[in-house]
Amino acid sequence: MLKLTTTAASAFLLWRTCGGFEIRPPSTMTKLPTLTTTTNLLQRSISFTSTSLQYQNGDEYSDIANAHVQKSSQKLLPLVISPEGTKLKDLLVEKISEFREIKERDQTTHSKRRRSSSQGPQKIDFYSVSTDLGNKADEIVELCNKIATYNPTIEPTKFVGDKELGDSSPLQGAWRSLFTTAADANFPQKGGQKAPKVQNVVNAKGGTITNIVEFAPKQDGTDPVLKKLDVVIKAKPTSSNRVELQFKYAKAVLTKLLWFNFSWTLYIPVPPPFIVRSIVFVSRLFKFGRKGAKRVPNGYFDILYLDNDLRIHKTGEDNYFVQARESWDKIKPLLQ
C-alpha cells in the first residue's frame, strides 16, 4: 500500500481548501496509481493518510467526489422576489409596451445618434424621434436602476465558463431583447416591415454569448437581403456581476449574391484585441490633443438584475439592455 508523503499530503489539503472550482485532482495525483513502485500495483489500492481519497479495485471514493456531488447539486433554486420588486417588474413591462407604441407612432428613418468618442456602441438619441419617446426611454432607464436594488440573485455570473456545470448558470439560455439604449441594437421599421427578432443566447458551458438578429420578411412576403445576423462573443466573468466580452466573429445569412437570388453565409472575423488596440493607438497619435480621439471600447457588462424571467444589464459604454425569457407570461404581448 502506497501512501503520500507528508509534503504531498499537505499540498493536497491546501489545494482542497483553496480550490473549490477544479474537481479533479492535480495531474500528479492522477498519475499515482500508475507509479512504478515495489508495492503490488495489481491491487490498485492507494490510501492517503491525510485524506479519505482512495482507489479500491478501480472505484474512487473521495472527498473530492463528494465535493463534486455537492457542486453538481447547485442547480437553479426558486428565487425569493420581494413584492416591491415584482411590482416594479410589472411596471417595467408596461413602460416598455408604452415605449413601443410611441416609437411606432413617431419613428422616422432619420433618428440621430449621440456622438461618442469610442468605437463601441453609441447611444441612440430617442429625443431626435420625439420628446414623448425620449421621456419614456428615460423613465425605463430610471426604473431599471430602481429594480436593481431588488436583485434576488447574489452571483449572476456563477458557472459561466464552467464546462461541467455551465447548464446550472443563472444566465444560461436564450433571452429576448425588450429594450435597449444602444444604437446598433435598435432597428428602424421601414416600409411596414415587422421588427426583427432579437435575442441573446448564453452558452455558459462554452463561455460564449451569441447575439442573434432575425429579420422579418418584407411586406410582399419575400426575404430581405440580410436574413439573419449572429455575433459570437467570448464571455469571461471577472466578478459576481461583471462579464468581460471579446468579440470572436459575425455570421451573416444573405439571400442574394449580386443580382441572383441565392442563400449564402458570410463569416466576418473580428480582429484580435492586439490589432484593435494598435489601430486605436495609431488613430490617437494622429488626433492627439484634438476632440474625438478614439479610445479602446469597454468590452464588458454589469448585471443589474437577474431572476428566472428578467435580466437587466448595463455595458461599459453606459448602454442599458432589458431582456426576458420567452416563457414569462407577462411579455407574451410584446413578442407578438
C-alpha positions in Angstrom: 0.0 0.0 0.0 1.5 3.3 -1.1 1.0 6.4 1.0 1.5 10.1 0.2 4.4 11.8 1.8 3.7 14.5 4.4 4.7 17.3 2.0 2.4 15.9 -0.8 -0.5 15.4 1.6 -0.2 18.9 2.9 -0.1 20.3 -0.6 -3.2 18.2 -1.4 -5.0 19.6 1.7 -4.1 23.2 0.7 -5.3 22.5 -2.8 -8.6 21.2 -1.5 -9.0 24.2 0.9 -8.2 26.9 -1.5 -9.6 25.4 -4.7 -13.3 24.6 -4.9 -13.6 25.1 -8.6 -11.4 22.3 -10.0 -13.0 19.0 -9.1 -10.3 16.7 -10.5 -7.1 16.0 -8.5 -3.9 17.6 -9.9 -2.2 15.7 -12.7 0.4 14.4 -10.3 -2.3 12.9 -8.2 -4.0 11.2 -11.1 -0.7 9.5 -12.0 -0.2 8.0 -8.6 -1.9 4.7 -9.4 0.4 4.1 -12.3 3.7 4.9 -10.5 6.3 2.3 -10.6 6.8 1.1 -7.1 7.7 -2.2 -5.4 4.2 -2.3 -4.0 1.8 -4.7 -5.6 0.2 -2.5 -8.2 -2.3 -5.1 -9.2 -4.3 -4.3 -6.0 -4.7 -0.7 -7.3 -5.3 0.4 -3.8 -3.8 3.7 -2.7 -4.7 5.4 0.5 -3.7 8.8 1.7 -3.1 9.2 5.4 -4.2 12.8 5.4 -7.4 12.4 3.3 -10.1 10.0 2.5 -9.2 9.8 -1.2 -8.9 6.2 -2.1 -8.7 4.0 -5.2 -10.0 0.5 -4.3 -10.5 -2.1 -7.1 -10.7 0.8 -9.6 -13.6 2.6 -7.7 -13.0 6.1 -6.4 -14.3 7.2 -3.1 -13.2 10.6 -2.1 -13.8 14.0 -0.5 -13.3 15.4 -4.0 -16.1 13.2 -5.4 -18.3 14.3 -2.6 -17.5 17.9 -3.3 -18.3 17.2 -7.0 -21.7 15.9 -6.0 -22.4 18.9 -3.8 -21.3 21.2 -6.6 -23.4 19.4 -9.2 -26.5 19.7 -7.0 -26.3 23.5 -7.1 -29.0 23.9 -9.6 -31.2 27.0 -10.1 -33.2 27.3 -7.0 -36.5 29.2 -6.7 -35.7 32.9 -6.1 -37.4 34.9 -3.5 -38.5 38.1 -5.1 -39.9 40.9 -2.9 -43.5 42.2 -3.5 -42.0 45.6 -4.4 -39.6 44.0 -6.9 -42.5 42.2 -8.5 -44.5 45.4 -8.8 -41.5 47.2 -10.4 -41.1 44.3 -12.9 -44.7 44.5 -14.0 -44.4 48.3 -14.3 -41.3 47.9 -16.4 -43.1 45.7 -18.9 -45.9 48.3 -19.1 -43.4 51.1 -19.7 -41.7 49.2 -22.5 -45.1 48.5 -24.1 -45.9 52.2 -24.0 -42.4 53.0 -25.4 -43.0 50.7 -28.4 -46.4 52.3 -29.1 -44.9 55.7 -29.1 -42.0 54.5 -31.2 -44.3 53.0 -33.8 -46.3 56.3 -33.9 -43.4 58.7 -34.1 -40.4 56.9 -35.5 -38.7 58.3 -38.7 -35.9 56.8 -40.7 -33.5 59.5 -39.6 -33.2 59.2 -35.9 -29.8 60.6 -34.8 -27.2 59.0 -32.6 -25.4 60.8 -29.8 -21.8 61.4 -30.5 -19.3 59.2 -28.8 -15.5 59.2 -28.6 -15.4 55.4 -28.5 -15.6 52.7 -31.1 -18.2 50.9 -29.1 -22.0 51.0 -29.4 -23.3 54.6 -29.4 -26.4 55.6 -27.5 -29.4 56.4 -29.6 -31.0 59.8 -29.1 -34.7 58.9 -28.7 -35.4 62.7 -28.4 -34.5 63.0 -32.0 -37.6 60.9 -32.8 -39.9 62.7 -30.4 -40.0 64.3 -26.9 -42.5 61.6 -25.9 -40.2 58.8 -26.9 -37.2 60.4 -25.2 -39.2 60.9 -21.9 -40.5 57.3 -22.0 -36.9 55.9 -22.6 -35.7 57.9 -19.6 -38.5 56.5 -17.4 -37.4 53.0 -18.4 -33.8 53.6 -17.5 -34.7 55.1 -14.2 -36.9 52.1 -13.5 -34.1 49.7 -14.4 -31.9 51.4 -11.7 -34.7 51.1 -9.1 -35.3 47.4 -9.9 -31.5 46.8 -9.5 -31.9 47.4 -5.7 -34.2 44.3 -5.5 -31.9 41.9 -7.4 -32.5 38.4 -5.9 -29.5 36.7 -7.5 -26.4 37.0 -5.4 -24.0 35.7 -8.0 -25.4 36.2 -11.5 -22.2 35.1 -13.3 -22.0 31.8 -11.4 -20.8 28.8 -13.6 -20.2 30.9 -16.7 -17.3 29.2 -18.4 -17.7 26.0 -16.3 -17.6 23.1 -18.8 -19.3 20.8 -16.3 -21.8 22.9 -14.5 -22.5 25.6 -17.1 -26.1 24.4 -17.6 -26.7 25.5 -14.0 -25.7 29.1 -14.6 -28.5 31.7 -13.9 -27.5 33.3 -17.3 -27.8 30.1 -19.3 -30.1 30.0 -22.3 -31.9 32.4 -24.6 -33.0 35.9 -23.7 -35.3 38.0 -25.9 -34.5 41.7 -26.2 -37.2 44.0 -25.0 -35.5 47.4 -24.8 -32.0 48.9 -25.2 -30.4 52.3 -25.5 -27.7 51.0 -27.8 -28.0 52.5 -31.3 -26.6 49.4 -33.1 -29.3 47.2 -31.4 -32.2 49.4 -32.4 -33.6 48.6 -35.8 -36.0 51.0 -37.6 -39.1 49.5 -39.2 -39.2 50.5 -42.8 -42.0 50.1 -45.3 -44.3 48.4 -42.9 -41.8 45.6 -42.3 -42.1 44.0 -38.8 -39.4 44.5 -36.2 -36.7 41.8 -36.3 -36.5 39.2 -33.6 -33.5 40.0 -31.4 -32.2 37.6 -28.8 -29.2 36.9 -26.7 -28.1 33.3 -26.2 -25.8 32.4 -23.4 -23.8 29.2 -23.7 -22.3 29.1 -20.2 -20.5 25.8 -20.7 -18.7 27.1 -23.8 -18.2 30.5 -22.3 -19.8 32.3 -25.2 -22.7 34.7 -25.9 -24.4 35.0 -29.3 -26.4 38.0 -30.3 -28.9 36.8 -32.9 -31.0 39.1 -35.1 -33.6 37.5 -37.4 -35.1 40.0 -39.9 -38.7 39.7 -40.8 -39.9 39.1 -44.4 -40.9 42.2 -46.5 -44.5 43.2 -47.0 -44.6 41.2 -50.2 -43.6 38.1 -48.3 -40.1 37.8 -49.7 -37.0 37.5 -47.6 -34.8 40.6 -47.0 -31.3 40.6 -48.4 -29.9 40.2 -44.9 -32.0 37.5 -43.3 -30.1 36.7 -40.2 -27.1 38.0 -38.3 -25.2 36.2 -35.5 -22.5 37.8 -33.5 -20.5 35.4 -31.4 -18.7 36.8 -28.3 -16.4 35.2 -25.8 -17.6 35.7 -22.2 -15.5 35.6 -19.1 -16.8 36.5 -15.6 -14.5 38.9 -13.7 -16.7 39.3 -10.7 -20.0 38.2 -9.3 -21.9 40.5 -11.6 -19.5 41.6 -14.4 -18.8 39.7 -17.6 -15.9 40.6 -19.8 -16.5 40.4 -23.6 -14.3 39.6 -26.5 -15.8 39.5 -30.0 -14.9 36.4 -32.0 -16.8 36.6 -35.3 -20.0 37.5 -37.0 -22.1 35.3 -39.3 -24.5 36.9 -41.8 -27.1 34.8 -43.7 -27.9 36.6 -47.0 -30.5 35.8 -49.7 -28.8 37.5 -52.7 -25.5 37.3 -54.5 -25.1 40.2 -56.8 -28.3 40.1 -58.9 -29.1 36.5 -58.2 -31.4 35.1 -55.5 -29.1 32.8 -53.7 -28.9 31.9 -50.0 -25.3 32.0 -48.7 -23.4 32.7 -45.4 -20.7 35.3 -44.9 -18.3 34.9 -42.0 -16.7 38.1 -40.7 -13.8 37.5 -38.4 -13.2 40.1 -35.8 -9.6 41.4 -35.4 -7.7 40.2 -32.3 -7.6 42.7 -29.4 -4.0 43.5 -30.1 -4.8 44.6 -33.6 -7.8 46.6 -32.4 -5.7 48.3 -29.8 -2.9 49.1 -32.3 -5.4 50.7 -34.7 -6.9 52.8 -31.9 -3.4 53.8 -30.7 -2.3 55.0 -34.2 -5.6 56.9 -34.5 -4.9 58.6 -31.2 -1.4 59.6 -32.4 -2.9 61.5 -35.3 -5.6 63.0 -33.2 -3.5 63.8 -30.2 -5.0 66.8 -28.3 -7.9 67.0 -30.6 -11.6 66.3 -29.8 -12.8 63.0 -31.0 -9.7 60.9 -30.3 -10.8 57.4 -30.1 -10.2 55.1 -27.2 -10.4 51.3 -26.8 -14.1 50.3 -26.2 -15.0 48.9 -22.8 -15.9 45.3 -23.6 -18.0 44.2 -20.6 -21.4 44.4 -19.0 -22.6 44.6 -15.4 -25.7 42.6 -14.4 -28.1 44.9 -12.5 -30.9 42.5 -12.1 -31.4 38.8 -12.8 -34.1 36.3 -11.9 -35.7 33.4 -13.8 -37.7 35.8 -16.0 -36.0 39.1 -16.3 -32.4 40.2 -17.0 -31.1 43.8 -16.9 -27.5 44.8 -17.6 -25.5 47.9 -18.4 -22.5 47.9 -20.7 -19.2 49.7 -20.3 -20.5 52.2 -22.8 -23.3 53.0 -20.4 -26.0 51.3 -22.6 -28.9 49.6 -20.9 -30.4 46.2 -22.0 -33.6 44.7 -20.8 -34.1 41.1 -21.8 -36.5 38.3 -20.7 -37.3 34.6 -21.1 -39.9 33.8 -23.7 -41.6 31.6 -21.1 -42.5 34.7 -19.0 -46.2 35.2 -19.5 -46.0 39.0 -18.8 -44.1 39.6 -22.0 -46.2 37.5 -24.4 -47.9 40.6 -25.8 -44.5 42.2 -26.5 -43.4 39.2 -28.6 -46.4 39.1 -31.0 
